[in-house]
Amino acid sequence: MNPDPDEKPVPAPVVKTSKRGQNTKRGRVDIVRQTAHRGGKAVTVAKNFVGIALSEKQELAKKMQKACGVGGTVKDGCIEIQGDKREQMMRILTEAGFKPVFAGG
């Protein structure tokens, strides 16, 4: 099939970037460290994802588990990683185009 010479190329979509040049189109994600109801063990939770499919959350969780060397899961729309891994989660979410922020105490 030959391309039509009269057909104009479609421009690439405009991606909103922050002052640091990072892709922030995907929105804010809260990162919280929790210990309540977990026998005193710390768990890092990423929550408030907007417009992201469960399969993509599972893929992000798997990447975080591998980078941190710990276990984790996707539960109730949140990604839970064992231990206090806030910095590593922030790095991975930033690379994925989210704007992660530390929430809570």
C-alpha positions as a Markdown table, in Angstrom:
| # | Residue | x | y | z |
|---|---|---|---|---|
| 1 | Met | 0.0 | 0.0 | 0.0 |
| 2 | Asn | 1.5 | 3.3 | -1.1 |
| 3 | Pro | 1.2 | 6.4 | 1.1 |
| 4 | Asp | -1.0 | 9.2 | -0.4 |
| 5 | Pro | 1.3 | 12.2 | -1.3 |
| 6 | Asp | -1.6 | 14.6 | -0.5 |
| 7 | Glu | -2.1 | 13.3 | 3.0 |
| 8 | Lys | -0.7 | 15.6 | 5.7 |
| 9 | Pro | 1.1 | 14.1 | 8.7 |
| 10 | Val | -0.8 | 14.1 | 12.0 |
| 11 | Pro | 1.0 | 16.3 | 14.6 |
| 12 | Ala | 2.1 | 14.6 | 17.8 |
| 13 | Pro | -0.1 | 15.3 | 20.9 |
| 14 | Val | 1.0 | 18.2 | 23.2 |
| 15 | Val | 2.4 | 16.9 | 26.5 |
| 16 | Lys | 2.2 | 19.1 | 29.5 |
| 17 | Thr | 5.5 | 19.4 | 31.3 |
| 18 | Ser | 6.6 | 20.9 | 34.6 |
| 19 | Lys | 9.4 | 23.3 | 35.2 |
| 20 | Arg | 11.8 | 20.4 | 35.6 |
| 21 | Gly | 10.8 | 19.1 | 32.2 |
| 22 | Gln | 9.0 | 16.0 | 33.5 |
| 23 | Asn | 5.8 | 14.7 | 32.0 |
| 24 | Thr | 3.1 | 15.6 | 34.5 |
| 25 | Lys | 0.1 | 14.9 | 32.3 |
| 26 | Arg | -1.0 | 11.8 | 34.3 |
| 27 | Gly | -1.8 | 13.7 | 37.5 |
| 28 | Arg | -1.0 | 13.6 | 41.2 |
| 29 | Val | -0.5 | 10.4 | 43.2 |
| 30 | Asp | -0.2 | 10.4 | 47.0 |
| 31 | Ile | 2.5 | 8.3 | 48.7 |
| 32 | Val | 1.8 | 7.4 | 52.3 |
| 33 | Arg | 3.6 | 5.2 | 54.9 |
| 34 | Gln | 1.2 | 3.2 | 57.0 |
| 35 | Thr | 1.6 | 0.9 | 60.0 |
| 36 | Ala | -1.9 | 0.7 | 61.4 |
| 37 | His | -3.5 | -2.8 | 61.6 |
| 38 | Arg | -0.3 | -4.4 | 60.2 |
| 39 | Gly | 1.4 | -5.6 | 63.4 |
| 40 | Gly | 3.7 | -2.6 | 63.5 |
| 41 | Lys | 5.2 | -3.4 | 60.1 |
| 42 | Ala | 5.5 | -0.4 | 57.7 |
| 43 | Val | 3.9 | -0.4 | 54.3 |
| 44 | Thr | 4.2 | 2.3 | 51.6 |
| 45 | Val | 1.0 | 3.0 | 49.8 |
| 46 | Ala | 0.5 | 4.9 | 46.5 |
| 47 | Lys | -3.1 | 6.0 | 46.1 |
| 48 | Asn | -5.5 | 8.4 | 44.3 |
| 49 | Phe | -4.6 | 7.2 | 40.8 |
| 50 | Val | -7.0 | 8.8 | 38.3 |
| 51 | Gly | -7.8 | 7.2 | 34.9 |
| 52 | Ile | -5.3 | 4.3 | 35.2 |
| 53 | Ala | -6.3 | 0.7 | 34.4 |
| 54 | Leu | -5.8 | -2.1 | 36.9 |
| 55 | Ser | -3.3 | -3.9 | 34.6 |
| 56 | Glu | -1.1 | -0.8 | 34.5 |
| 57 | Lys | -1.2 | -0.5 | 38.3 |
| 58 | Gln | -0.1 | -4.2 | 38.5 |
| 59 | Glu | 2.7 | -3.5 | 36.1 |
| 60 | Leu | 3.9 | -0.5 | 38.2 |
| 61 | Ala | 3.6 | -2.6 | 41.4 |
| 62 | Lys | 5.8 | -5.3 | 39.8 |
| 63 | Lys | 8.4 | -2.7 | 38.8 |
| 64 | Met | 8.4 | -1.2 | 42.3 |
| 65 | Gln | 8.7 | -4.6 | 43.9 |
| 66 | Lys | 11.7 | -5.5 | 41.8 |
| 67 | Ala | 13.4 | -2.1 | 42.3 |
| 68 | Cys | 12.9 | -2.3 | 46.1 |
| 69 | Gly | 13.6 | -6.0 | 46.5 |
| 70 | Val | 10.4 | -6.5 | 48.5 |
| 71 | Gly | 6.8 | -7.8 | 48.2 |
| 72 | Gly | 3.7 | -5.8 | 47.4 |
| 73 | Thr | 0.2 | -5.9 | 45.9 |
| 74 | Val | -2.5 | -3.9 | 44.3 |
| 75 | Lys | -5.5 | -3.6 | 46.7 |
| 76 | Asp | -8.6 | -1.4 | 46.5 |
| 77 | Gly | -7.1 | 0.7 | 43.7 |
| 78 | Cys | -3.9 | 1.4 | 45.7 |
| 79 | Ile | -0.3 | 0.0 | 45.2 |
| 80 | Glu | 1.0 | -1.4 | 48.5 |
| 81 | Ile | 4.8 | -2.1 | 48.9 |
| 82 | Gln | 6.3 | -3.7 | 52.0 |
| 83 | Gly | 8.6 | -1.4 | 54.1 |
| 84 | Asp | 9.3 | 2.3 | 54.0 |
| 85 | Lys | 10.1 | 2.7 | 50.3 |
| 86 | Arg | 8.8 | 6.2 | 49.6 |
| 87 | Glu | 11.8 | 7.5 | 47.8 |
| 88 | Gln | 12.0 | 4.6 | 45.4 |
| 89 | Met | 8.3 | 4.8 | 44.7 |
| 90 | Met | 8.5 | 8.5 | 44.0 |
| 91 | Arg | 11.3 | 7.9 | 41.5 |
| 92 | Ile | 9.4 | 5.1 | 39.6 |
| 93 | Leu | 6.1 | 7.1 | 39.6 |
| 94 | Thr | 7.9 | 10.2 | 38.3 |
| 95 | Glu | 9.5 | 8.2 | 35.5 |
| 96 | Ala | 6.0 | 6.9 | 34.6 |
| 97 | Gly | 4.7 | 10.4 | 34.2 |
| 98 | Phe | 2.9 | 10.9 | 37.5 |
| 99 | Lys | 3.4 | 13.8 | 39.9 |
| 100 | Pro | 3.9 | 11.9 | 43.2 |
| 101 | Val | 3.7 | 13.8 | 46.6 |
| 102 | Phe | 4.3 | 12.6 | 50.1 |
| 103 | Ala | 1.1 | 12.8 | 52.0 |
| 104 | Gly | 0.3 | 12.3 | 55.7 |
| 105 | Gly | 2.6 | 12.5 | 58.7 |
